[in-house]
Amino acid sequence: MPKDADAKTAPAHVAIIMDGNGRWAQKRGRPRLFGHHAGARRVRDILKACPDLGVKYLTIFAFSTENWKRTQTEVAGLMSLFRRYLEREATDLHESGVCVRFIGDRIRLDDKLVALMDELELRTADNDRVHLTVALNYGGRDEVTRAAKRLAFEVSQGRLSHDDVDAETLAGFLDTHVLPDPDLVIRTSGEARISNFLLWQSAYAEYEFVDTLWPDFTANEFAKILQSYGSRDRRFGAVRA
């Protein structure tokens, strides 16, 4: 375990916006996809560090609903990377006790990738050492919109009354309904925005924006951020007496 970690005060659920892969590659005179491959390897390192650091849930932002605007070459390369990652990492993830889930709209994803996602979710469903959630073709506004549509359908079918609709009811229709809200959201690469990530769930999350590009983000840096989190006073809107 990295020496700066304190599992007793660690956040149970950490969400990460893994930014900076492309810039990391370009600084080295390499194509952007080279950075995405390096970023995928970094996911493995951070995930393996989670149990010893006291992190039970890790959610990573892999591909947003807005990322389709990137070049066709980069999008195709990313989809190929996702498929290869799931094929290569499935056994290790399962044997390491990782429960894997995917959030986001799967409609635009190709059938082979969706089949791999379904298979990995089923294979790891009973694991409980650490829960890895991968946001793939995910956007916070899109998620809330889809949830609202499903909720409205239930009301239209008479299975819910409009009087029953509240924040808790809507949350039950979100992609993340089986997960606790994140305690801490980290964004790498020096950008200080949330980019449509877990908008509903992060209402009271702590945020940490770091300059490190994602492929350079180490388990030691992760541990130091968790230590800093442990010293924060989280009041959730209340005032201490």
N, C-alpha and C positions, 0 to 999 in steps of 0.2 A: 504494500500500500504506500502511495506517495507520502512522504513524511509530514507534509503540511495538512493532511486531511484530518478531519474529526468527524467520524461517522455519527456520533451522538447528536450533533447539531446540523447534520447535512439535510438538504431538502429531499423529501421522498421522491418528488417528481421534477425532473429537469427537462426542459425543452430547449433545443438548439437550432438556431438558424445558421446553417453551415455555409457561410459566405466566403468568397475569395479564391475558389479553386481556379477560375479562369485567369485572374490576375497573377496568382502564384506561378502558373505555367508560363504566362507571357513574360514575366520577369526573368525567366530562364530560357527564353527564346523557343519555347515549345508550344504546340497547339493547345487550345483550351481543354480538350478532352484529356490531355496528359494530366492536367490538374485535377480533373474529376476522378481519374483513376487513383491519384494520390489521396484525394479526399475520401474515397471509399475505404482505403487502407486505414485512414485515421479513425473512421467510425469503429473499426474493429478494436483499436487500442482504447478508445474512450469507453466503449461498451464493456470491455473486459475489466476496466478499472471500477466500474459502478458498484459491484457488490461490496468491495472492501471500503469504498467511500461512503457507504450507507444510502446509495441511490437505488431505489426499487424500480422506478419508472424512468425510462429515457425515451423522449420523443424527438425525432429528427425531421427536419424539413428537407426532403430530397428533391421534389419537383413541384413547382406551383402551377396553378391554373394560368398564370401569366407567362410561364416559361415557354409556352408554345410559340411565343413571338420571336424566339431565338432562331438562328439559321437552321435550315432543314438538316444540315450536316451535324450540327451540335445536338439537336433534338434526337436524331436517329442514333447518334453515338451514345447519348445518355440512356436511351431505351435499351440499347444493346448491353451497356454496362450494367443496368439494373438486372437484366436477365442473367448475365454471367455471374453477377454477385450472388443472386439467389441460388443458382445452381451450385456454385462453389462453396458457399458458406452454410448451406442448409444443414448439413450433418454436424458441423462444428457448433452452430447455434443451438441445435437440439441437444447435443451432448453436454453443452455448457449450461443447460437449464434455462435457456432464454425463451420466453414466450413472445412470439412475434405477431404484431397486428399491423394492418394497413388502414389508413384513413384517406379519404379523398374520393373523387368521382372516378370510377373505373371504366366508364363508357368509352372514353377516347383511347384507352390503352389496348394494345393488341392482345389477341386471345391467348397467345403463348405466355405472355407476361402475367396476365390475370390468372391463368392456370397455375403458374408457379407460386403466385401470391396465395391463392386458395390452398394449395398443397402445403405450403409452409405454415400457414395459420393453423390448419388442421393438425399437422404433425407436432407442433409445439404447444398446442392449446393447454395441455396440462402442466406445463413447466411454470415455475414460480420463483426462480432465483432472481431474475431481473426481467422486466417487461419492456420490450423494445417496440415502439410504435413508429412506423415509417409513413410520413405524409407524402403521398405520391399523387400527382394531379390534384393537389389540395389548395383550396383558398378559403379563408375564414368566412368571407361573405357568401361564397358559394355553398359552404357547409350549412350556414344558418338558413339560407334560402331553401335548400333541399329539405332541411328539417321542418321549416314552416309549411312547405308543401305537403309533407307527410302528415303533419299535425292537422292541417286543414282538411285533408282527406278523411282522417279519423272522425273529425267533427261532422263532416258531410255525411258520413255513413252512420252517424248516431252512436258511435262507440265512445265518443267524448262529448261532453257539453262545453260550450264556449265559456261557461262559468268556471270550468275546471282548468282552463288554460292559464298557467302562470310560468314564472321563470324555471321552476323545477320541472314542469311538464315539458316545456320546450327543450330543456337540456337532455331529457330522456330520448329525444329524437336526433340528437347530434351524433356524429361519427364516433365521438369519444365517450359515449354514455356509460361505458363500463370502466372508465379511467377516472382517477382523482384529478382535479385541476392542477396545473403545474404550479409549483412553488417558486421556481426560478426559470427565467428565460434568458439564454445567452445568445448573443449575436457576435460572430467573429468578423474580421476584416475592416473594422473602423467605421462601418455604417451604423447610424443611430436611428433606425426606423424598424418597424415590426413587420412590414411587408405582407399584411393580410394573413398573418399566422396566428392561429388559436385566439381569435379576437374575443370570443365569448368566454373561453376558459381562462384567459389570462387577466381577467378584470382586476385581480388582487395579487398577481404574481410580482415578484421582484425581477428587475431587469439588470443585466450586465452586458455592456457593450465593450468589446475588446478589440484592439488594433490587429492582433495576430490573424493572419490568413489561415483558413481552416486546415490546410494540409500541414501547417506548422503548430497546430494547437495540441499540446501534449497533455498527458495525464497529470503531470505535475502542475501545469497551469490550471487545469480543471480543478485539481484539489485545492489550490490557493483561492480560487473563486468560491468554492464551497465553504472554505474556512471564513472568508469575508461574509458570506451569506449568514453564517451562524451568529454573527455579531449584530445583525440588523434587528430592529424592533418592529415586528409586524403586528399592527393593531386592527387591520381590516375595517377602518373607518371609525373605530372607537377611540376613546381617550382614556389612558390609564389613570386610575385614582391616585 
